[in-house]
Amino acid sequence: MVRFDALDLQQDMRTFDELRQLETFFKEETKRGRTNADLYELVQHSGNILPRLYLLITVGSVYIKSQEAPAKDILKDLVEMSRGVQQPIRGLFLRSYLSQISRDKLPDVGSPYEGEGGNVMDAVEFVLQNFTEMNKLWVRMQHQGPAREKEKREKERSELRDLVGKNLHVLSQLDGVDLEMYKDVVLPRVLEQIVNCKDEIAQYYLMDCIIQVFPDDFHLQTLETLLSACPQLQPTVDIKTVMSQLMERLSRYAAASPEVLPEFLQVEAFTKFSHAVVEVIEAQPDMALVGAVSLYVALLTFVLRVHVDRLDYVDQVLGGCVKKLEGKGKVKDVKATKQLVALLSAPLEKYKDVVTILKLSNYGKVMEHLDYDTNRVMAVVLMQSILANNTLITAPEKVDGLFDLLKELIQDSEGAPSIDELDEEDFKEEQNLVARLVHMLVNDDNEQMFQILIAARKQFGQGGPKRLPFTLPPLVFAALKLVRSLQNEDLPDDGPVSLKKVFQFLHQTVEALSVVPAPELALRLYLQCAEAAGVCNLEPVAYEFFTQAFMIYEEEIADSKAQVTALQLIIGTLQRTRVFGVENRDTLTHKATGYSAKLLKKPDQCRAVYACSHLFWVEEGSGVKDGERVLLCLKRALRIANAAQQMSSATRGSNGPMTLFVEILNKYLYYFEKGNTQVTSTIIQGLLELIVTEIQSENTTQDMQVDAFLANTLRYIQFQKHKGDSVAERYSDIKVPS
């Protein structure tokens, strides 16, 4: 006989094949006149116990197959006789052979061995007894040999585990094992053995076996019994994986068979899982935080698959995790942090709706335990979800709830690093996301929309000087959009929302930017508000916004280039604003022209001054048309251009390019065509001759762009002269120099 002194699964298989041939031999012996009873008795006289038992099992297989004796009696005899081998490895292989050779000879329902040979209860009893003895042998292996070889023994045990697990597979294949028998006999006996063996490897593997081999509906109907064993397992058992696999399997069952969902509610599957998670965590006080959070992740995944419409269940899971995290402050363990992120991401990925997330009272409490960097990342994920799914935030309380989740990006939190320590590109990207988020704050009801804006500004106001330039401008434009909705409504000023209140809101918001300071941005926004007030025919309000813009220009903007840009914006906005009466308009235009003439560089002065001419000539509607003041602006621009030429001659020894003169000529032509009687053909003729003379002068710097500009202007004059309409008549007196 082959000796089973060492672990060799291939040898095990070869031996079983040889024993199959021996089984054939015994069958042939019965044909020669020997009875199965004689053979069964004969092999028991073998001298060595191990060969004796292998022979006995082989003959017993033939004996059962002949049906000359009840299968239950022979099986009971074999399983009891196998106790004679208590050496763990030899005993395991012996009983594995018994399990393998008997699996098709059990008195199962519908089996030829049922009836006088026994019933399914006998079959179950046989398999359970063999399983119990095999598990004891398998567990005993850990105590064989010196302590220094513990790792080697555990490796051997892992390789042998399937020998034990096959018994559970056999049980699951028995047709007679229905739910009732599984609930009353099989599961309690198997769990009793698992709990009592007190071995980490065995408990983990066998719990996994139960989950994998028995049907889903069995697990669902015996959930309480199965879960009750979990807290009784050894503290070192990876119970979180076991429970996660069970929840995973049942959630797949629910997804594949929606008709069974009422059963999940009937057996209160979620409640049982929830209680089991708490009991396991309490039973293992030394469980790492990552393990506890992983259990809640698995439970939440189960809920989102099986009870997706039960937000109360989702919130309950998050609440359980919050309770576990109480007193721990910010979680510093990297693995636990990843699990927390998975816990928070799961409902977001499932519902794809942050508004739904805001209904979960414990969501923000979980986020509070994330470290600063992870909290920022989670906040970015929330914002990206809102933008990607076009989620609209439609109520003030939802704004507060959402911004509470995003507070790491919106305000300086206690203990957070200073903004100067953050990566500048990352900071800008995050704040731009926050700015885009403002446009998702929407409500068709103007009163509600105004309250939303107020709530948002209150939150943004805590953001500090670095964040406000990103977050307040979109808020201003959202308020201007509200202005357009209100401008045709007749609302009382003391009502919940009115134009007056919205413009006050705008003034306070932009003022906060000017204090930051962000003067150029504040000036632009003041001008936007002024133009909106003009459209609403609110002259005092528009005047106030222009006044604020001029004050910023005077006090805050010192850079010459920034001054030029600011004046261009002021002039353009003022030109489009039609609401002012004579007095206010004169005051503002006077300031604009005055500042234009005080710019640092002469060319900038010149261009700003001739741009101011448009303030006195407005084509649309019944706008102002003051030809005399237009002419004064153009003449002043011409004097400044001339002064610039003289300064160039004094400093460089030659005149600069004639660009400014050609630009002014084009302005004269514009007003000439528009019918400004102060701009005559004589003035244009004189300016033309001046430009041509200066360009042809030896002292003037030649510039191809200026030459081309002038050539195009002269061609335009020629074109107008030959059009044959009323404009051509006016151009007829102008002679184009050759």
MOFEN-V78370 format. One record per residue. N is the residue number from 1. SS is DSSP state (a for helix, b for strand, c for the rest). OMEGA is omega in whole degrees, -180 to 180 (NA if undefined). D_CENTER is the distance of its C-alpha to the mean C-alpha in whole Angstrom. Layout:
N:SS:OMEGA:D_CENTER  N:SS:OMEGA:D_CENTER
//
This chain:
1:c:177:65  2:c:178:61  3:c:179:61  4:c:-179:57  5:c:-176:57  6:c:-178:54  7:c:178:50  8:c:-176:51  9:a:178:49  10:a:177:50  11:a:177:54  12:a:-178:53  13:a:180:52  14:a:-180:56  15:a:179:57  16:a:178:56  17:a:179:57  18:a:179:61  19:a:175:61  20:a:177:60  21:a:178:63  22:a:177:65  23:a:177:64  24:a:179:66  25:a:-179:69  26:a:177:69  27:a:180:69  28:a:180:72  29:a:180:74  30:a:179:74  31:a:180:76  32:c:174:78  33:c:178:79  34:c:178:77  35:c:177:75  36:a:179:72  37:a:179:73  38:a:-180:75  39:a:-179:73  40:a:179:70  41:a:-175:73  42:a:-175:74  43:a:-179:71  44:a:177:71  45:a:178:74  46:c:-172:72  47:c:-177:72  48:c:-172:69  49:a:-176:66  50:a:176:63  51:a:-180:65  52:a:-177:67  53:a:176:63  54:a:178:62  55:a:-178:65  56:a:180:65  57:a:-179:62  58:a:178:63  59:a:179:66  60:a:178:64  61:a:179:62  62:a:-178:65  63:a:180:67  64:a:-176:64  65:a:-180:63  66:a:-179:67  67:c:177:67  68:c:177:70  69:c:180:68  70:c:-179:65  71:a:-176:62  72:a:-178:61  73:a:-179:64  74:a:180:64  75:a:179:60  76:a:179:60  77:a:-178:63  78:a:-177:61  79:a:178:58  80:a:-179:60  81:a:-178:62  82:a:176:59  83:a:-178:59  84:a:179:62  85:c:-177:60  86:c:173:58  87:c:-168:57  88:a:-174:53  89:a:179:52  90:a:180:56  91:a:179:55  92:a:-179:51  93:a:179:53  94:a:-178:56  95:a:175:54  96:a:177:51  97:a:178:54  98:a:-179:55  99:a:-176:52  100:a:-174:52  101:a:-175:55  102:a:-170:55  103:c:178:52  104:c:-177:54  105:c:-180:57  106:c:-180:55  107:c:-179:57  108:c:177:54  109:c:-180:54  110:c:180:56  111:c:177:57  112:c:-178:60  113:c:179:61  114:c:179:60  115:b:178:63  116:c:180:65  117:c:179:63  118:b:178:61  119:c:-175:58  120:a:179:54  121:a:177:54  122:a:179:56  123:a:-180:54  124:a:-179:51  125:a:179:53  126:a:-177:54  127:a:-180:51  128:a:180:49  129:a:179:52  130:a:178:52  131:a:-178:48  132:a:-179:49  133:a:179:52  134:a:-180:49  135:a:178:47  136:a:178:49  137:a:-178:51  138:a:179:47  139:a:-178:46  140:a:-179:50  141:a:-176:49  142:a:-178:47  143:a:-179:50  144:c:175:52  145:c:-177:53  146:c:-177:52  147:a:-177:49  148:a:180:49  149:a:-178:48  150:a:-178:45  151:a:179:43  152:a:-180:45  153:a:179:46  154:a:176:42  155:a:179:41  156:a:-180:44  157:a:180:43  158:a:180:40  159:a:-178:42  160:a:-171:44  161:a:-178:42  162:a:178:42  163:a:180:45  164:a:-176:45  165:a:-179:42  166:a:178:44  167:a:179:46  168:a:177:43  169:a:178:42  170:a:179:46  171:a:-177:45  172:a:-178:42  173:a:-179:45  174:c:-178:48  175:c:-177:48  176:c:180:50  177:c:178:47  178:c:-177:45  179:a:-177:43  180:a:-180:46  181:a:179:47  182:a:-177:44  183:a:-172:43  184:a:-172:46  185:a:-169:48  186:a:-175:45  187:a:179:42  188:a:-179:44  189:a:-179:46  190:a:-180:43  191:a:178:41  192:a:179:44  193:a:-179:45  194:a:-178:41  195:a:-174:41  196:a:-177:45  197:a:175:45  198:c:180:43  199:c:-174:41  200:a:-177:38  201:a:-178:38  202:a:-178:40  203:a:-179:38  204:a:-176:34  205:a:-175:36  206:a:174:38  207:a:178:35  208:a:179:33  209:a:-180:36  210:a:-177:36  211:a:-173:33  212:a:-168:33  213:a:-177:37  214:c:-174:37  215:c:-179:36  216:a:-177:33  217:a:175:35  218:a:-180:37  219:a:-177:34  220:a:-176:33  221:a:-180:36  222:c:-173:37  223:a:-177:34  224:a:-180:35  225:a:-178:38  226:a:-178:35  227:a:-179:33  228:a:180:36  229:a:-174:37  230:a:180:33  231:c:-177:34  232:c:-179:38  233:c:-180:37  234:c:-179:37  235:c:-178:35  236:c:-180:34  237:c:179:33  238:c:-174:29  239:a:-179:29  240:a:179:25  241:a:179:25  242:a:-179:28  243:a:178:27  244:a:180:23  245:a:178:25  246:a:179:27  247:a:179:24  248:a:-177:23  249:a:-179:26  250:a:178:27  251:a:175:23  252:a:178:24  253:a:179:28  254:a:-179:26  255:a:-178:24  256:a:-178:27  257:c:-177:30  258:a:-178:28  259:a:-179:32  260:a:-178:32  261:a:177:29  262:a:179:32  263:a:178:33  264:a:179:30  265:a:-178:30  266:a:-179:34  267:c:-180:34  268:c:-176:31  269:a:-178:29  270:a:-179:26  271:a:-180:28  272:a:177:30  273:a:-178:27  274:a:178:26  275:a:-179:29  276:a:179:30  277:a:180:27  278:a:-178:28  279:a:179:32  280:a:-180:30  281:a:179:29  282:a:-179:32  283:a:180:34  284:c:-177:33  285:c:180:32  286:c:179:32  287:c:179:29  288:c:-178:26  289:a:-179:23  290:a:179:21  291:a:-180:23  292:a:180:23  293:a:179:19  294:a:178:19  295:a:179:21  296:a:176:19  297:a:179:16  298:a:180:19  299:a:179:20  300:a:177:17  301:a:177:16  302:a:-179:20  303:a:-176:19  304:a:178:17  305:a:-173:19  306:a:-176:22  307:c:-173:22  308:c:-178:19  309:c:-178:21  310:c:178:21  311:a:179:19  312:a:176:22  313:a:180:21  314:a:-179:18  315:a:178:18  316:a:178:21  317:a:179:20  318:a:179:17  319:a:177:21  320:a:178:22  321:a:178:20  322:a:180:21  323:a:179:24  324:a:-177:24  325:a:-177:22  326:c:177:25  327:c:-177:27  328:c:179:25  329:c:178:23  330:c:180:21  331:c:-177:20  332:c:179:21  333:c:-174:21  334:a:-178:19  335:a:178:19  336:a:178:18  337:a:179:15  338:a:179:13  339:a:177:14  340:a:177:13  341:a:178:10  342:a:179:10  343:a:-178:12  344:a:-177:9  345:a:-174:6  346:a:180:9  347:a:180:10  348:a:179:7  349:a:-177:7  350:a:-174:11  351:a:-179:12  352:c:-176:9  353:c:-178:11  354:a:178:10  355:a:176:14  356:a:179:14  357:a:-178:12  358:c:178:14  359:c:-179:17  360:c:-174:16  361:c:-176:19  362:c:-178:18  363:a:-180:14  364:a:180:15  365:a:176:17  366:a:-179:15  367:a:-179:13  368:c:-179:17  369:c:176:18  370:c:175:15  371:c:-171:17  372:a:-176:16  373:a:-180:15  374:a:178:12  375:a:177:12  376:a:-180:11  377:a:-180:8  378:a:178:7  379:a:178:8  380:a:178:7  381:a:178:3  382:a:-179:5  383:a:179:7  384:a:177:6  385:a:179:6  386:a:-176:9  387:a:-177:11  388:a:-177:10  389:c:178:11  390:c:-179:14  391:c:-178:13  392:c:177:16  393:b:-165:17  394:c:-179:21  395:c:-179:22  396:a:-179:23  397:a:177:22  398:a:176:18  399:a:179:18  400:a:180:19  401:a:-180:17  402:a:-177:14  403:a:174:16  404:a:176:16  405:a:-176:13  406:c:-170:12  407:a:179:16  408:a:180:15  409:a:-172:15  410:a:-178:17  411:c:179:20  412:c:-178:22  413:c:179:21  414:c:179:24  415:c:180:24  416:c:176:22  417:c:179:23  418:c:-178:25  419:a:-180:23  420:a:180:26  421:a:-178:25  422:c:175:21  423:c:-173:21  424:a:-179:22  425:a:179:20  426:a:-180:16  427:a:-180:18  428:a:-180:19  429:a:179:15  430:a:-178:13  431:a:176:16  432:a:176:16  433:a:178:13  434:a:179:14  435:a:178:17  436:a:-179:16  437:a:-179:14  438:a:-177:18  439:c:175:19  440:c:176:17  441:b:-169:19  442:c:170:22  443:c:-179:24  444:c:177:28  445:c:-174:30  446:a:180:31  447:a:178:31  448:a:-180:28  449:a:179:27  450:a:178:29  451:a:176:28  452:a:-180:24  453:a:179:25  454:a:179:27  455:a:-180:24  456:a:-179:22  457:a:179:25  458:a:179:25  459:a:-179:22  460:a:-178:22  461:c:180:26  462:c:-173:24  463:c:-180:23  464:c:-172:26  465:a:-178:27  466:a:-176:25  467:a:-173:22  468:a:179:24  469:a:177:25  470:a:-168:22  471:a:-176:21  472:a:-180:24  473:a:179:25  474:a:177:23  475:a:177:24  476:a:-178:28  477:a:175:27  478:a:178:25  479:a:177:29  480:a:175:31  481:a:177:29  482:a:177:30  483:a:-180:34  484:a:178:34  485:a:-174:34  486:a:-167:36  487:c:-180:39  488:c:180:41  489:c:180:41  490:c:-176:43  491:c:177:42  492:c:-178:44  493:c:-178:43  494:c:178:42  495:c:180:40  496:c:178:36  497:c:178:35  498:c:178:38  499:a:-179:38  500:a:-178:40  501:a:180:37  502:a:178:34  503:a:173:36  504:a:176:37  505:a:180:33  506:a:-178:33  507:a:-180:35  508:a:-179:34  509:a:-180:30  510:a:179:32  511:a:177:34  512:a:178:32  513:a:-179:31  514:a:179:34  515:a:-171:35  516:c:3:32  517:c:171:33  518:c:-168:32  519:a:-177:35  520:a:178:35  521:a:179:32  522:a:179:33  523:a:179:36  524:a:-177:34  525:a:175:33  526:a:-179:36  527:a:176:38  528:a:180:35  529:a:179:36  530:a:-180:39  531:a:179:39  532:a:179:37  533:a:177:40  534:a:178:43  535:a:180:41  536:c:177:42  537:c:178:45  538:c:-175:45  539:a:-179:47  540:a:-180:47  541:a:179:43  542:a:-180:43  543:a:-180:46  544:a:179:44  545:a:176:41  546:a:179:43  547:a:179:45  548:a:179:42  549:a:179:41  550:a:179:44  551:a:177:44  552:a:179:41  553:a:-177:43  554:a:-168:46  555:a:-170:44  556:c:-174:41  557:c:-176:41  558:c:-179:44  559:c:-174:43  560:a:180:45  561:a:179:42  562:a:178:40  563:a:179:43  564:a:180:44  565:a:-179:40  566:a:-180:40  567:a:177:44  568:a:179:43  569:a:-180:40  570:a:-178:43  571:a:-179:45  572:a:-180:43  573:a:-180:42  574:a:-180:45  575:a:-178:47  576:a:-176:44  577:c:-172:45  578:c:-168:48  579:c:-169:48  580:c:170:50  581:c:-174:54  582:a:-174:56  583:a:-179:56  584:a:-180:53  585:a:179:52  586:a:-180:55  587:a:-177:54  588:a:180:50  589:a:178:52  590:a:179:54  591:a:-178:51  592:a:-180:50  593:a:179:53  594:a:179:54  595:a:179:51  596:a:-178:51  597:c:-177:54  598:c:177:53  599:c:-172:50  600:c:-175:51  601:c:-178:52  602:a:179:55  603:a:178:53  604:a:176:50  605:a:-176:52  606:a:-177:54  607:a:179:51  608:a:-178:50  609:a:-180:53  610:a:174:54  611:a:179:50  612:a:180:51  613:a:-180:54  614:a:177:52  615:a:-177:51  616:a:-180:55  617:b:-177:55  618:c:-175:52  619:c:-172:53  620:c:174:51  621:c:-179:52  622:c:-178:55  623:c:-179:53  624:c:176:56  625:b:-178:58  626:c:-176:60  627:a:-177:61  628:a:-179:63  629:a:173:60  630:a:-179:59  631:a:178:62  632:a:178:62  633:a:-178:58  634:a:178:59  635:a:179:62  636:a:177:60  637:a:180:58  638:a:178:61  639:a:-180:62  640:a:178:59  641:a:179:59  642:a:178:63  643:a:178:62  644:a:178:59  645:a:-179:62  646:a:178:64  647:a:178:62  648:a:180:61  649:a:-178:65  650:a:-175:65  651:a:-175:63  652:a:-179:63  653:c:178:66  654:c:178:65  655:b:175:63  656:c:179:59  657:c:-174:58  658:c:-176:59  659:a:-176:55  660:a:-179:56  661:a:180:59  662:a:177:58  663:a:180:55  664:a:177:57  665:a:179:59  666:a:175:56  667:a:177:56  668:a:-180:59  669:a:180:59  670:a:-178:56  671:a:177:58  672:a:180:61  673:a:-178:60  674:c:175:58  675:c:176:62  676:c:-175:62  677:c:179:66  678:c:179:66  679:c:-175:64  680:c:178:67  681:a:180:68  682:a:180:71  683:a:-179:68  684:a:180:66  685:a:180:69  686:a:180:69  687:a:178:66  688:a:-178:66  689:a:178:69  690:a:-178:68  691:a:-178:65  692:a:-179:67  693:a:-178:69  694:a:-179:67  695:a:-179:65  696:a:180:68  697:c:-179:69  698:c:-177:70  699:c:-176:68  700:b:178:65  701:c:-179:62  702:c:-180:61  703:c:-176:57  704:a:-180:57  705:a:178:54  706:a:179:56  707:a:179:59  708:a:178:57  709:a:-180:55  710:a:-179:59  711:a:178:60  712:a:179:57  713:a:179:58  714:a:178:62  715:a:179:61  716:a:179:59  717:a:178:62  718:a:180:65  719:a:-180:62  720:a:-179:63  721:a:-174:66  722:c:-179:67  723:c:178:65  724:c:178:68  725:c:-177:66  726:a:178:66  727:a:-180:64  728:a:179:66  729:a:-180:69  730:a:-179:68  731:a:-173:67  732:c:-178:71  733:c:-178:72  734:c:179:69  735:c:-178:71  736:c:179:68  737:c:-180:70  738:c:NA:70
//
